[in-house]
Amino acid sequence: MDNQRIGFIGLGAMGEPMVANLLNAGFQVCSYVNRSREAMDRLKQSGLEEVANAQEVAKRSDIIMCCVFDERQNDAVLRGNTGVIGSLASGSTVLLMSTISPGYCQSLASEAAKRGITVLDCPLSGMVQGAIDGTLSLMMGGSVKDIDRCRATLAPLGTIMHCGDIGAGQVMKLANNAIAITTYSLVLEIRDLASTYGMDINTFMDILNKSTGRSFVSSHFPMRKGRLRMAGMPKKDVGTCLELADELGVTLPVVQQCYEAGIAESAKKN
């Protein structure tokens, strides 16, 4: 077994089962209470070491897995005098598991490299069930050499998919989420059409998922009535994808229309 000491930040819906799998595989893991006292208490029963803050996590770790919501939360735990990067030893690695912009990952990697610390982007796909089952897709950006050093440590979480240089993992994840969320919006609209006509919606979905219009979204995601509301994770991820497209001079009219319609739908509900 790899003997890297793991510091895990973000014991949320994804983070808690990921830490459980690392502990079950025999790894030494430490964390601190960022938001969830309950998750910490559950995981301590399996061997998770609780420390006081991000600095203490860094001092006890060779590799940091940061699984928080957005760039602001990453900054709060990684940067500054009380952040992880300022307390990590040279030769350590930080894995950015949030869905954030590739530019953010590149900037942080450049900053950390001055201290001899490697930053890799490693966003996750597979939803909570994949985190529980240890079958996540780990979309990684960075050098082959740096990623290879993490393979044994990441094995309990899922499958590494090397996407390219630092930032490429985020491009893959943003593209994946834009496709999934846009498809979800489309299926919701067409379900409205079928149900308004009077077709039984379960019959419609059963036939759709045996026909050429089927997708992972239609066959796995629970569907609701109405239109997609663009808030929380969908708003962040699709918005970040559109910002990247704007930086690159690429137009995404279908994604843009879905995003704007979802924002409008959210405004109506508020």
Secondary structure, DSSP 4 states (H G I P E B T S, - for coil): -----EEEE--STTHHHHHHHHHHTT--EEE--SS-HHHHHHHHTTTPEE-SSHHHHHHT-SEEEE--SSHHHHHHHHSSTTSSTTTSPTT-EEEE-S---HHHHHHHHHHHHTTT-EEEE--EESHHHHHHHT-EEEEEES-HHHHHTTHHHHTTTEEEEEEESTTHHHHHHHHHHHHHHHHHHHHHHHHHHHHHHT--HHHHHHHHTTSTT--HHHHHSPP-SS-----HHHHHHHHHHHHHHHHHT---HHHHHHHHHHHHHHHHH-
